[in-house]
Amino acid sequence: MGLTSLLVLTIIVGCGNTSGKEKGSEGQTVINIATSGAPKPFSFVNDKNEVDGYDIQVVKAIFEGLPQYKVNIEKTEFASIFAGLDSDRYQIGANNFASNKERKEKYYYSSPISKNQFVIVVKEGRDDIKSFADLEGKTTEVSPGRNYTVALENYNKNSAKQPVVLKYTEDELASTLQHVESGAADFILLDAAMLNLYIKEFGLKLASIPLSQEDSDRIGVPYSYLILSKGKNSEQLTNEVNERLKVLIKDGTISKISKEFLNGDFAPEIE
């Protein structure tokens, strides 16, 4: 990658036993960052067997300017990110996280690290789905705990006359998109940037329907974030992360990472 790390960085693929807030060999405070290694391009394991991706490079860039910390990035199961944040085993989760009410009650959120547009993904040529209301009775594949899954669960509970059929899966995103292309599933909800990357990489014949503001609000604001535990000194850490993000947005670093991993400039505006 084009970014050179200025701090000691330990990357562990698999589960480790490092506990948070300990001191590194040079007196730095250890910050444990959890990611699931999916979805690509936000988090994945590269051909060097290293955790990589947009979110990963953003956190590396953030901590390059915070030498008081030593960073440990750990790949774990998606659900384990939240369990680790709850116990303060992990101080930061980096996994293309959107904002939702339930999570904001439990965790601190960083400033946005990317902006995007939520879309409904359908088979190319299909024209019967335009909004959430058109999803009723349709079938989709969802991963437990994802922001899109929560949005559809809440829609079924609170608004739908006929529930959306949710098939829970842990399949890779490429497989899920292929099921939409083949007609095995009617649609999925996704980020526009991620969809464009997968269409390009796999040659998928898919179309996207931008969501209205009302439907986008069901999912959350169109930004992704880092989430932080509410452990000791986490509020200070959140402030330090946010100050670094302002610098990285202003100097173009976030735009550079975005163009490399997301095939476009999805840097958020400075708050």
Backbone as CSV, one residue per row, in Angstrom:
resi,resn,N_x,N_y,N_z,CA_x,CA_y,CA_z,C_x,C_y,C_z
1,MET,0.830,-1.183,0.000,0.000,0.000,0.000,0.875,1.247,0.000
2,GLY,0.269,2.404,-0.356,1.060,3.611,-0.456,1.266,4.321,0.863
3,LEU,0.792,3.726,1.973,0.902,4.395,3.256,1.885,3.659,4.120
4,THR,2.895,4.348,4.626,3.932,3.727,5.437,3.627,3.935,6.902
5,SER,3.535,2.851,7.647,3.201,2.943,9.057,4.358,3.490,9.847
6,LEU,4.073,4.414,10.767,5.098,5.015,11.603,5.090,4.449,13.009
7,LEU,4.262,3.456,13.263,4.214,2.904,14.595,4.364,1.398,14.513
8,VAL,4.611,0.794,15.673,4.696,-0.653,15.728,3.295,-1.198,15.572
9,LEU,3.075,-2.076,14.630,1.743,-2.581,14.347,1.772,-4.088,14.356
10,THR,0.936,-4.703,15.172,0.837,-6.146,15.217,-0.477,-6.547,14.593
11,ILE,-0.448,-7.430,13.606,-1.665,-7.909,12.976,-1.770,-9.407,13.237
12,ILE,-2.894,-9.829,13.795,-3.113,-11.229,14.090,-4.297,-11.697,13.268
13,VAL,-4.110,-12.730,12.455,-5.211,-13.325,11.714,-5.673,-14.519,12.522
14,GLY,-6.897,-14.424,13.080,-7.374,-15.432,14.001,-7.530,-14.808,15.371
15,CYS,-7.991,-15.579,16.310,-8.238,-15.048,17.636,-6.969,-15.045,18.458
16,GLY,-6.762,-13.950,19.189,-5.601,-13.845,20.049,-6.025,-13.670,21.483
17,ASN,-5.048,-13.433,22.347,-5.351,-13.325,23.765,-4.888,-12.004,24.359
18,THR,-4.613,-11.014,23.504,-4.135,-9.741,24.019,-5.274,-8.993,24.686
19,SER,-5.072,-8.511,25.885,-6.102,-7.751,26.582,-5.837,-6.269,26.414
20,GLY,-6.919,-5.458,26.403,-6.786,-4.039,26.132,-6.170,-3.274,27.278
21,LYS,-5.696,-2.056,26.963,-5.193,-1.095,27.918,-3.899,-1.512,28.607
22,GLU,-3.248,-2.567,28.141,-1.938,-2.896,28.688,-0.897,-1.988,28.057
23,LYS,0.296,-2.009,28.570,1.367,-1.179,28.051,2.249,-1.973,27.100
24,GLY,2.599,-1.357,25.966,3.520,-1.971,25.026,4.948,-1.887,25.537
25,SER,5.865,-2.472,24.789,7.260,-2.536,25.220,7.893,-1.159,25.331
26,GLU,7.365,-0.171,24.625,7.910,1.183,24.677,7.029,2.115,25.515
27,GLY,6.202,1.537,26.375,5.365,2.338,27.247,4.088,2.837,26.618
28,GLN,3.794,2.394,25.392,2.567,2.823,24.726,1.378,2.040,25.276
29,THR,0.201,2.636,25.211,-1.029,1.933,25.560,-1.463,1.095,24.363
30,VAL,-1.756,-0.183,24.607,-2.158,-1.085,23.526,-3.647,-0.882,23.221
31,ILE,-3.953,-0.663,21.947,-5.330,-0.538,21.474,-5.636,-1.733,20.594
32,ASN,-6.593,-2.543,21.015,-6.992,-3.719,20.256,-8.147,-3.370,19.323
33,ILE,-7.945,-3.629,18.049,-8.932,-3.297,17.018,-9.423,-4.595,16.392
34,ALA,-10.735,-4.779,16.365,-11.332,-6.010,15.852,-11.984,-5.784,14.501
35,THR,-11.853,-6.770,13.629,-12.497,-6.760,12.315,-12.820,-8.193,11.942
36,SER,-13.804,-8.381,11.068,-14.201,-9.748,10.712,-13.501,-10.269,9.464
37,GLY,-12.783,-9.393,8.754,-12.178,-9.821,7.496,-13.159,-9.848,6.352
38,ALA,-14.312,-9.210,6.515,-15.337,-9.097,5.474,-16.282,-7.973,5.904
39,PRO,-16.934,-7.287,4.972,-16.921,-7.522,3.542,-15.798,-6.766,2.832
40,LYS,-15.294,-7.381,1.793,-14.335,-6.717,0.932,-15.063,-5.621,0.163
41,PRO,-14.511,-4.438,-0.019,-13.127,-4.007,0.158,-12.851,-3.305,1.497
42,PHE,-13.816,-3.373,2.427,-13.639,-2.660,3.689,-12.740,-3.428,4.641
43,SER,-12.833,-4.747,4.609,-11.988,-5.607,5.437,-11.858,-6.952,4.748
44,PHE,-10.628,-7.405,4.574,-10.391,-8.706,3.946,-8.973,-9.158,4.259
45,VAL,-8.695,-10.424,3.977,-7.347,-10.966,4.130,-6.709,-10.990,2.748
46,ASN,-5.586,-10.295,2.602,-4.955,-10.175,1.280,-4.091,-11.387,0.960
47,ASP,-3.431,-11.353,-0.206,-2.657,-12.509,-0.652,-1.384,-12.721,0.162
48,LYS,-1.084,-11.815,1.072,0.034,-11.996,2.004,-0.453,-12.519,3.355
49,ASN,-1.740,-12.900,3.392,-2.372,-13.396,4.620,-2.402,-12.325,5.713
50,GLU,-2.555,-11.072,5.275,-2.637,-9.944,6.195,-4.027,-9.328,6.123
51,VAL,-4.531,-8.864,7.258,-5.795,-8.144,7.255,-5.595,-6.812,6.545
52,ASP,-6.472,-6.506,5.605,-6.312,-5.334,4.760,-7.685,-4.764,4.459
53,GLY,-7.730,-3.672,3.720,-8.995,-3.092,3.321,-9.096,-1.625,3.698
54,TYR,-10.177,-1.014,3.261,-10.362,0.419,3.481,-10.348,0.768,4.969
55,ASP,-11.181,0.099,5.762,-11.253,0.421,7.183,-9.910,0.190,7.870
56,ILE,-9.212,-0.853,7.457,-7.940,-1.194,8.087,-6.894,-0.129,7.790
57,GLN,-6.822,0.322,6.548,-5.853,1.348,6.203,-6.192,2.695,6.848
58,VAL,-7.478,2.950,7.042,-7.870,4.181,7.731,-7.399,4.149,9.177
59,VAL,-7.608,3.023,9.878,-7.170,2.993,11.281,-5.649,3.040,11.388
60,LYS,-4.965,2.436,10.434,-3.500,2.543,10.442,-3.075,4.002,10.305
61,ALA,-3.706,4.705,9.371,-3.352,6.111,9.156,-3.667,6.948,10.389
62,ILE,-4.791,6.653,11.041,-5.147,7.391,12.257,-4.057,7.245,13.312
63,PHE,-3.620,6.015,13.551,-2.686,5.780,14.657,-1.233,6.077,14.289
64,GLU,-0.967,6.323,13.017,0.359,6.830,12.659,0.630,8.161,13.359
65,GLY,-0.427,8.917,13.601,-0.278,10.227,14.241,-0.561,10.213,15.730
66,LEU,-0.706,9.013,16.307,-0.958,8.890,17.743,0.086,7.940,18.345
67,PRO,1.340,8.396,18.449,2.435,7.505,18.851,2.343,7.007,20.283
68,GLN,1.430,7.552,21.072,1.259,7.078,22.445,0.569,5.720,22.500
69,TYR,0.076,5.249,21.332,-0.625,3.976,21.276,0.125,2.961,20.420
70,LYS,0.017,1.710,20.822,0.476,0.583,20.003,-0.767,-0.193,19.581
71,VAL,-0.889,-0.463,18.289,-2.118,-1.038,17.748,-1.963,-2.529,17.479
72,ASN,-2.972,-3.268,17.886,-3.084,-4.691,17.590,-4.393,-4.907,16.835
73,ILE,-4.310,-5.360,15.586,-5.502,-5.599,14.772,-5.769,-7.097,14.735
74,GLU,-6.974,-7.476,15.130,-7.308,-8.893,15.254,-8.525,-9.250,14.405
75,LYS,-8.419,-10.316,13.652,-9.549,-10.827,12.874,-10.336,-11.805,13.731
76,THR,-11.647,-11.594,13.778,-12.498,-12.436,14.608,-13.863,-12.568,13.951
77,GLU,-14.742,-13.364,14.528,-16.101,-13.478,14.011,-16.841,-12.153,14.197
78,PHE,-17.759,-11.865,13.295,-18.457,-10.581,13.334,-19.130,-10.355,14.686
79,ALA,-19.850,-11.366,15.185,-20.541,-11.210,16.465,-19.565,-11.003,17.609
80,SER,-18.355,-11.550,17.474,-17.362,-11.428,18.542,-16.810,-10.014,18.663
81,ILE,-16.935,-9.220,17.588,-16.515,-7.819,17.676,-17.308,-7.124,18.775
82,PHE,-18.635,-7.322,18.771,-19.494,-6.645,19.744,-19.280,-7.201,21.153
83,ALA,-19.125,-8.512,21.262,-18.859,-9.098,22.575,-17.551,-8.558,23.141
84,GLY,-16.554,-8.398,22.279,-15.268,-7.875,22.724,-15.328,-6.410,23.102
85,LEU,-16.122,-5.641,22.374,-16.316,-4.232,22.731,-17.067,-4.112,24.053
86,ASP,-18.035,-4.985,24.250,-18.815,-4.945,25.493,-17.926,-5.173,26.715
87,SER,-16.948,-6.068,26.566,-16.068,-6.397,27.690,-14.808,-5.531,27.730
88,ASP,-14.646,-4.658,26.744,-13.456,-3.817,26.578,-12.217,-4.643,26.242
89,ARG,-12.420,-5.856,25.774,-11.307,-6.634,25.215,-10.801,-5.947,23.953
90,TYR,-11.757,-5.461,23.157,-11.446,-4.638,21.994,-11.853,-3.208,22.306
91,GLN,-11.027,-2.273,21.889,-11.351,-0.864,22.084,-12.001,-0.252,20.849
92,ILE,-11.733,-0.843,19.677,-12.282,-0.310,18.428,-12.736,-1.464,17.541
93,GLY,-13.880,-1.267,16.880,-14.342,-2.173,15.832,-14.247,-1.464,14.497
94,ALA,-13.629,-2.130,13.504,-13.451,-1.551,12.161,-14.033,-2.521,11.151
95,ASN,-15.276,-2.280,10.719,-15.945,-3.267,9.864,-17.079,-2.655,9.047
96,ASN,-16.842,-1.469,8.464,-17.865,-0.802,7.654,-19.159,-0.628,8.444
97,PHE,-19.044,-0.143,9.662,-20.210,-0.020,10.537,-21.022,1.220,10.206
98,ALA,-22.317,1.008,10.038,-23.255,2.121,9.923,-23.751,2.475,11.317
99,SER,-24.430,3.590,11.406,-24.971,4.033,12.686,-26.393,3.527,12.845
100,ASN,-26.712,2.992,14.011,-28.099,2.722,14.336,-28.331,2.977,15.821
101,LYS,-29.569,3.141,16.181,-29.926,3.576,17.536,-29.428,2.599,18.588
102,GLU,-29.596,1.309,18.342,-29.227,0.309,19.334,-27.724,0.355,19.630
103,ARG,-26.912,0.454,18.583,-25.467,0.478,18.794,-25.013,1.778,19.445
104,LYS,-25.644,2.880,19.091,-25.217,4.168,19.652,-25.494,4.239,21.152
105,GLU,-26.418,3.424,21.627,-26.673,3.382,23.064,-25.572,2.627,23.807
106,LYS,-24.845,1.752,23.095,-23.860,0.883,23.747,-22.421,1.299,23.509
107,TYR,-22.157,2.007,22.387,-20.776,2.275,21.994,-20.601,3.750,21.627
108,TYR,-19.358,4.194,21.654,-19.011,5.475,21.060,-18.829,5.285,19.560
109,TYR,-19.173,6.319,18.810,-18.942,6.318,17.368,-17.880,7.357,17.024
110,SER,-17.000,7.008,16.112,-16.074,8.005,15.579,-16.833,8.944,14.662
111,SER,-16.165,9.984,14.199,-16.686,10.754,13.076,-16.741,9.824,11.857
112,PRO,-17.512,10.163,10.825,-17.587,9.294,9.645,-16.212,9.053,9.019
113,ILE,-15.996,7.825,8.560,-14.755,7.522,7.843,-14.999,7.362,6.343
114,SER,-16.261,7.227,5.937,-16.593,7.213,4.502,-18.064,7.562,4.340
115,LYS,-18.415,8.040,3.171,-19.807,8.331,2.860,-20.227,7.454,1.681
116,ASN,-21.509,7.146,1.630,-21.969,6.262,0.576,-23.467,6.417,0.408
117,GLN,-23.992,5.662,-0.526,-25.431,5.648,-0.766,-25.923,4.217,-0.655
118,PHE,-27.018,4.025,0.077,-27.620,2.707,0.186,-28.470,2.439,-1.052
119,VAL,-28.407,1.216,-1.552,-29.177,0.856,-2.745,-29.825,-0.512,-2.567
120,ILE,-30.893,-0.731,-3.327,-31.484,-2.061,-3.470,-30.848,-2.694,-4.698
121,VAL,-30.300,-3.880,-4.532,-29.652,-4.581,-5.642,-30.606,-5.632,-6.185
122,VAL,-30.855,-5.589,-7.502,-31.740,-6.547,-8.160,-31.072,-7.069,-9.422
123,LYS,-31.650,-8.102,-9.978,-31.189,-8.646,-11.249,-31.370,-7.610,-12.353
124,GLU,-30.398,-7.504,-13.227,-30.471,-6.549,-14.337,-31.749,-6.776,-15.136
125,GLY,-32.476,-5.686,-15.417,-33.717,-5.770,-16.184,-34.975,-5.852,-15.340
126,ARG,-34.817,-6.070,-14.055,-35.992,-6.162,-13.179,-36.481,-4.757,-12.837
127,ASP,-37.799,-4.537,-12.897,-38.309,-3.173,-12.696,-39.480,-3.104,-11.725
128,ASP,-39.695,-4.167,-10.930,-40.844,-4.177,-10.026,-40.480,-3.769,-8.601
129,ILE,-39.235,-3.424,-8.366,-38.798,-3.030,-7.028,-38.221,-1.625,-7.093
130,LYS,-38.840,-0.709,-6.370,-38.395,0.691,-6.356,-38.169,1.239,-4.948
131,SER,-38.751,0.580,-3.938,-38.709,1.112,-2.579,-38.881,-0.017,-1.579
132,PHE,-38.806,0.307,-0.293,-39.009,-0.695,0.753,-40.383,-1.342,0.639
133,ALA,-41.387,-0.560,0.275,-42.743,-1.116,0.167,-42.787,-2.240,-0.858
134,ASP,-41.977,-2.144,-1.903,-41.947,-3.178,-2.946,-41.209,-4.435,-2.505
135,LEU,-40.533,-4.371,-1.367,-39.797,-5.530,-0.874,-40.705,-6.519,-0.145
136,GLU,-41.896,-6.093,0.206,-42.795,-6.957,0.969,-43.126,-8.223,0.188
137,GLY,-42.973,-9.360,0.843,-43.212,-10.655,0.217,-42.050,-11.165,-0.613
138,LYS,-41.037,-10.303,-0.828,-39.858,-10.704,-1.602,-38.838,-11.380,-0.684
139,THR,-37.942,-12.120,-1.298,-36.948,-12.898,-0.562,-35.569,-12.263,-0.674
140,THR,-34.869,-12.202,0.436,-33.497,-11.714,0.436,-32.651,-12.569,1.370
141,GLU,-31.356,-12.539,1.179,-30.419,-13.221,2.061,-29.711,-12.165,2.907
142,VAL,-29.633,-12.387,4.210,-29.073,-11.404,5.126,-28.132,-12.079,6.114
143,SER,-27.177,-11.307,6.601,-26.270,-11.780,7.641,-26.742,-11.240,8.978
144,PRO,-26.778,-12.059,10.013,-27.261,-11.605,11.324,-26.464,-10.416,11.848
145,GLY,-27.184,-9.420,12.377,-26.547,-8.293,13.029,-26.128,-7.151,12.127
146,ARG,-26.152,-7.344,10.800,-25.763,-6.262,9.903,-26.812,-5.158,9.915
147,ASN,-26.384,-3.938,9.567,-27.317,-2.818,9.613,-28.504,-3.021,8.678
148,TYR,-28.257,-3.628,7.502,-29.355,-3.884,6.560,-30.331,-4.902,7.138
149,THR,-29.795,-5.903,7.807,-30.631,-6.936,8.410,-31.526,-6.335,9.487
150,VAL,-30.936,-5.518,10.340,-31.699,-4.864,11.410,-32.795,-3.982,10.823
151,ALA,-32.469,-3.272,9.754,-33.462,-2.397,9.118,-34.657,-3.197,8.597
152,LEU,-34.379,-4.330,7.962,-35.461,-5.158,7.425,-36.256,-5.829,8.545
153,GLU,-35.564,-6.254,9.594,-36.273,-6.834,10.751,-37.213,-5.809,11.371
154,ASN,-36.729,-4.587,11.521,-37.573,-3.528,12.089,-38.729,-3.171,11.169
155,TYR,-38.474,-3.185,9.854,-39.544,-2.896,8.892,-40.629,-3.964,9.001
156,ASN,-40.236,-5.228,9.071,-41.220,-6.309,9.215,-42.034,-6.149,10.493
157,LYS,-41.367,-5.751,11.553,-42.021,-5.634,12.856,-42.953,-4.441,12.929
158,ASN,-42.555,-3.326,12.324,-43.262,-2.061,12.561,-44.097,-1.550,11.396
159,SER,-43.783,-1.965,10.162,-44.416,-1.308,9.013,-45.023,-2.246,7.975
160,ALA,-44.460,-3.412,7.795,-44.837,-4.256,6.663,-46.233,-4.851,6.825
161,LYS,-47.017,-4.796,5.751,-48.295,-5.495,5.708,-48.054,-6.976,5.427
162,GLN,-47.051,-7.225,4.587,-46.616,-8.587,4.301,-45.106,-8.620,4.527
163,PRO,-44.593,-9.454,5.405,-43.171,-9.379,5.761,-42.235,-9.718,4.609
164,VAL,-41.104,-9.075,4.620,-40.008,-9.446,3.730,-39.473,-10.793,4.212
165,VAL,-39.209,-11.695,3.290,-38.721,-13.037,3.647,-37.203,-12.960,3.822
166,LEU,-36.746,-13.148,5.046,-35.323,-13.027,5.361,-34.716,-14.417,5.521
167,LYS,-33.756,-14.732,4.673,-33.017,-15.982,4.787,-31.633,-15.662,5.346
168,TYR,-31.367,-16.119,6.543,-30.108,-15.793,7.213,-28.984,-16.682,6.686
169,THR,-27.843,-16.035,6.430,-26.722,-16.753,5.831,-25.407,-16.144,6.299
170,GLU,-24.358,-16.952,6.248,-23.003,-16.462,6.489,-22.169,-16.566,5.215
171,ASP,-22.850,-16.705,4.072,-22.147,-16.795,2.784,-21.364,-15.520,2.500
172,GLU,-20.325,-15.665,1.682,-19.593,-14.494,1.204,-20.519,-13.625,0.370
173,LEU,-20.234,-12.316,0.331,-21.075,-11.391,-0.406,-21.161,-11.751,-1.879
174,ALA,-20.065,-12.212,-2.462,-20.076,-12.584,-3.881,-21.135,-13.646,-4.154
175,SER,-21.253,-14.621,-3.265,-22.256,-15.677,-3.439,-23.666,-15.121,-3.320
176,THR,-23.867,-14.244,-2.353,-25.181,-13.637,-2.164,-25.594,-12.828,-3.395
177,LEU,-24.663,-12.069,-3.953,-24.961,-11.296,-5.156,-25.246,-12.210,-6.344
178,GLN,-24.537,-13.305,-6.442,-24.788,-14.257,-7.512,-26.173,-14.874,-7.394
179,HIS,-26.655,-15.045,-6.175,-28.004,-15.571,-5.970,-29.057,-14.567,-6.443
180,VAL,-28.773,-13.273,-6.280,-29.680,-12.256,-6.824,-29.646,-12.302,-8.347
181,GLU,-28.463,-12.420,-8.907,-28.320,-12.468,-10.363,-29.056,-13.667,-10.956
182,SER,-29.022,-14.801,-10.263,-29.647,-16.024,-10.772,-31.144,-16.070,-10.514
183,GLY,-31.642,-15.189,-9.622,-33.051,-15.190,-9.271,-33.376,-16.015,-8.040
184,ALA,-32.367,-16.632,-7.413,-32.603,-17.399,-6.189,-33.036,-16.494,-5.044
185,ALA,-32.617,-15.236,-5.099,-33.077,-14.207,-4.155,-33.563,-13.028,-4.980
186,ASP,-34.545,-12.300,-4.458,-35.114,-11.179,-5.215,-34.244,-9.932,-5.157
187,PHE,-33.569,-9.725,-4.027,-32.812,-8.486,-3.847,-31.883,-8.644,-2.656
188,ILE,-30.951,-7.716,-2.533,-30.287,-7.457,-1.255,-30.112,-5.946,-1.128
189,LEU,-29.868,-5.486,0.082,-29.514,-4.095,0.349,-28.000,-4.006,0.485
190,LEU,-27.409,-2.926,-0.031,-25.950,-2.845,-0.051,-25.505,-1.394,-0.212
191,ASP,-24.216,-1.161,0.047,-23.587,0.131,-0.248,-23.321,0.210,-1.749
192,ALA,-23.539,1.364,-2.345,-23.300,1.539,-3.779,-21.840,1.277,-4.149
193,ALA,-20.912,1.759,-3.336,-19.490,1.579,-3.641,-19.109,0.107,-3.659
194,MET,-19.632,-0.652,-2.693,-19.320,-2.068,-2.636,-19.920,-2.813,-3.824
195,LEU,-21.148,-2.459,-4.179,-21.784,-3.101,-5.328,-20.979,-2.858,-6.595
196,ASN,-20.561,-1.620,-6.825,-19.800,-1.308,-8.036,-18.518,-2.117,-8.111
197,LEU,-17.861,-2.300,-6.967,-16.628,-3.076,-6.952,-16.893,-4.536,-7.314
198,TYR,-17.958,-5.122,-6.774,-18.246,-6.529,-7.039,-18.730,-6.753,-8.468
199,ILE,-19.481,-5.804,-9.006,-19.881,-5.910,-10.411,-18.649,-5.911,-11.301
200,LYS,-17.710,-5.035,-10.997,-16.474,-4.942,-11.781,-15.624,-6.197,-11.642
201,GLU,-15.512,-6.705,-10.411,-14.629,-7.848,-10.159,-15.197,-9.160,-10.675
202,PHE,-16.522,-9.336,-10.596,-17.126,-10.617,-10.937,-17.985,-10.575,-12.199
203,GLY,-18.102,-9.401,-12.822,-18.886,-9.300,-14.049,-20.357,-9.607,-13.854
204,LEU,-20.919,-9.214,-12.726,-22.301,-9.550,-12.394,-23.281,-8.660,-13.156
205,LYS,-24.373,-9.260,-13.580,-25.420,-8.515,-14.288,-26.489,-8.106,-13.275
206,LEU,-26.190,-7.011,-12.597,-27.051,-6.517,-11.526,-27.348,-5.040,-11.735
207,ALA,-28.438,-4.598,-11.158,-28.804,-3.179,-11.213,-29.031,-2.679,-9.795
208,SER,-28.913,-1.362,-9.616,-29.106,-0.773,-8.286,-30.203,0.271,-8.335
209,ILE,-31.013,0.288,-7.288,-32.067,1.282,-7.150,-31.736,2.145,-5.939
210,PRO,-31.393,3.429,-6.141,-31.105,4.307,-4.998,-32.328,4.429,-4.099
211,LEU,-32.099,4.459,-2.804,-33.195,4.566,-1.853,-33.595,6.018,-1.643
212,SER,-34.869,6.225,-1.384,-35.353,7.541,-0.988,-34.756,7.889,0.374
213,GLN,-34.852,9.163,0.748,-34.347,9.569,2.059,-35.068,8.828,3.170
214,GLU,-36.380,8.651,3.021,-37.166,7.948,4.041,-36.673,6.519,4.223
215,ASP,-36.440,5.828,3.110,-35.971,4.440,3.199,-34.520,4.370,3.661
216,SER,-33.698,5.312,3.237,-32.312,5.347,3.719,-32.270,5.521,5.231
217,ASP,-33.186,6.341,5.750,-33.233,6.589,7.184,-33.583,5.326,7.970
218,ARG,-34.252,4.378,7.308,-34.556,3.119,7.990,-33.269,2.351,8.299
219,ILE,-32.264,2.517,7.454,-30.992,1.812,7.618,-30.051,2.603,8.513
220,GLY,-30.027,3.900,8.322,-29.131,4.766,9.083,-28.585,5.840,8.176
221,VAL,-27.822,6.734,8.762,-27.222,7.785,7.949,-26.223,7.157,6.978
222,PRO,-26.058,7.751,5.785,-25.236,7.109,4.744,-23.741,7.305,4.946
223,TYR,-23.268,6.955,6.114,-21.845,7.018,6.416,-21.438,5.736,7.126
224,SER,-20.158,5.429,7.083,-19.643,4.345,7.913,-18.684,4.924,8.940
225,TYR,-18.513,4.193,10.023,-17.800,4.688,11.189,-16.926,3.592,11.796
226,LEU,-16.036,3.991,12.661,-15.431,3.094,13.628,-16.304,3.141,14.873
227,ILE,-16.438,2.019,15.579,-17.147,2.041,16.845,-16.164,1.712,17.958
228,LEU,-16.349,2.344,19.101,-15.414,2.216,20.207,-16.150,1.773,21.464
229,SER,-15.461,0.989,22.271,-16.026,0.540,23.533,-16.224,1.729,24.467
230,LYS,-17.001,1.516,25.504,-17.182,2.549,26.522,-16.389,2.188,27.774
231,GLY,-15.159,1.750,27.556,-14.287,1.413,28.667,-13.548,2.628,29.193
232,LYS,-12.588,2.378,30.056,-11.805,3.441,30.672,-11.054,4.234,29.610
233,ASN,-11.138,5.538,29.672,-10.443,6.465,28.763,-10.927,6.380,27.312
234,SER,-12.058,5.709,27.071,-12.544,5.565,25.690,-13.028,6.890,25.115
235,GLU,-13.577,7.745,25.959,-14.033,9.048,25.465,-12.844,9.862,24.964
236,GLN,-11.741,9.814,25.699,-10.521,10.508,25.267,-10.010,9.910,23.963
237,LEU,-10.008,8.582,23.867,-9.556,7.922,22.640,-10.433,8.323,21.456
238,THR,-11.734,8.384,21.668,-12.649,8.788,20.591,-12.317,10.192,20.107
239,ASN,-12.072,11.103,21.028,-11.730,12.474,20.645,-10.422,12.528,19.859
240,GLU,-9.441,11.741,20.280,-8.151,11.719,19.585,-8.299,11.134,18.179
241,VAL,-9.087,10.076,18.059,-9.351,9.483,16.739,-10.024,10.504,15.830
242,ASN,-10.992,11.226,16.363,-11.725,12.200,15.548,-10.850,13.368,15.109
243,GLU,-9.957,13.811,15.980,-9.040,14.887,15.594,-8.112,14.427,14.473
244,ARG,-7.656,13.190,14.544,-6.814,12.657,13.471,-7.600,12.534,12.165
245,LEU,-8.857,12.141,12.254,-9.666,12.028,11.044,-9.802,13.376,10.342
246,LYS,-9.967,14.445,11.106,-10.043,15.778,10.503,-8.777,16.073,9.703
247,VAL,-7.634,15.752,10.292,-6.360,15.994,9.608,-6.264,15.155,8.335
248,LEU,-6.649,13.887,8.424,-6.509,12.967,7.289,-7.479,13.294,6.159
249,ILE,-8.647,13.828,6.504,-9.582,14.266,5.471,-9.043,15.528,4.793
250,LYS,-8.566,16.451,5.600,-8.078,17.723,5.069,-6.854,17.552,4.190
251,ASP,-5.922,16.650,4.577,-4.683,16.505,3.797,-4.811,15.527,2.624
252,GLY,-6.015,14.951,2.451,-6.260,14.093,1.298,-5.936,12.623,1.499
253,THR,-5.488,12.248,2.694,-5.141,10.843,2.936,-6.354,9.929,2.804
254,ILE,-7.490,10.338,3.359,-8.698,9.507,3.285,-9.151,9.359,1.831
255,SER,-9.070,10.427,1.058,-9.427,10.343,-0.362,-8.511,9.364,-1.092
256,LYS,-7.229,9.384,-0.755,-6.264,8.487,-1.394,-6.585,7.033,-1.080
257,ILE,-6.885,6.742,0.179,-7.241,5.373,0.562,-8.538,4.960,-0.137
258,SER,-9.501,5.873,-0.194,-10.784,5.581,-0.823,-10.620,5.236,-2.308
259,LYS,-9.819,6.010,-3.009,-9.617,5.747,-4.441,-8.939,4.402,-4.656
260,GLU,-8.054,4.021,-3.733,-7.345,2.753,-3.869,-8.261,1.559,-3.618
261,PHE,-9.137,1.661,-2.614,-9.928,0.504,-2.212,-11.380,0.549,-2.677
262,LEU,-11.936,1.747,-2.867,-13.353,1.883,-3.201,-13.586,2.377,-4.621
263,ASN,-12.495,2.552,-5.376,-12.606,2.992,-6.775,-13.328,4.324,-6.920
264,GLY,-13.140,5.206,-5.969,-13.737,6.536,-6.029,-13.464,7.269,-4.738
265,ASP,-13.729,8.567,-4.730,-13.485,9.378,-3.550,-14.756,9.427,-2.700
266,PHE,-14.769,8.631,-1.647,-15.897,8.593,-0.735,-15.524,9.173,0.625
267,ALA,-14.538,10.082,0.620,-14.141,10.743,1.866,-15.298,11.608,2.374
268,PRO,-15.588,11.555,3.660,-16.651,12.413,4.210,-16.171,13.855,4.328
269,GLU,-17.117,14.749,4.508,-16.765,16.136,4.742,-16.280,16.289,6.187
270,ILE,-15.467,17.314,6.400,-15.002,17.603,7.754,-16.166,18.163,8.564
271,GLU,-16.381,17.584,9.728,-17.494,18.059,10.574,-17.125,19.355,11.274
